[in-house]
Amino acid sequence: MGTPWPSLTGGLTNTLTWKSVDLSFLFQWSTGAQVYNAVRLYANDGGYYSDNKLSRALNRWQNPGDITDEPRASYDGTSGARLPSSRFVENADYLRLLDVTLGIQLPERLAGSIGFTKARFYVTGHNLFTITGYSGYFPDVNASGSTANLDLGTDFYTYPLARTFSVGVQAGW
């Protein structure tokens, strides 16, 4: 069911400079892949396992005439909600702002006053946001790690990407 390999991937990077200020960024995108969200086997299982449940379980079938793709709750598993199913295959398209750096070059006179011939201060953000319809942490997932082919396109409580910020100085004599 589905494919873990995207049909298209890409990115867009640029550096914009105005006087002594520079801004660089990297957007990354992917389309055409699907992810098997195995987390939902436990967190959207109709109450069979004792894991925390996803909010989508509130949309479960409850009464005759209900129209939903969420099976009814059943602590004994008779609803089939805990069984592997294509309902756990999700679209993995995304657009991510992977990197942004904002820097300012100090004037030579000011850099000289702190003992340098040139100095640039900057702040960088990594993995700032991802736009996706995927319900898990992030859509470009591999449950067994980035080098394993066995579970490619499977999300099973995979740790999310970290959002990081750094501040720095580039200086020279």
Sequence and secondary structure as in RCSB ss.txt:
>XXXX:A:sequence
MGTPWPSLTGGLTNTLTWKSVDLSFLFQWSTGAQVYNAVRLYANDGGYYSDNKLSRALNRWQNPGDITDEPRASY
DGTSGARLPSSRFVENADYLRLLDVTLGIQLPERLAGSIGFTKARFYVTGHNLFTITGYSGYFPDVNASGSTANL
DLGTDFYTYPLARTFSVGVQAGW
>XXXX:A:secstr
   SS SEEEEEEEEEEETTEEEEEEEEEEES EEEETHHHHHTSTTSSSS   GGGGGS  STT   SS    T
TSTT TTS  GGGEEE  EEEEEEEEEEEE  HHHHHHTT SEEEEEEEEEEEEEEES SSS SS BTT TT ST
TBTEESS      EEEEEEEEE 
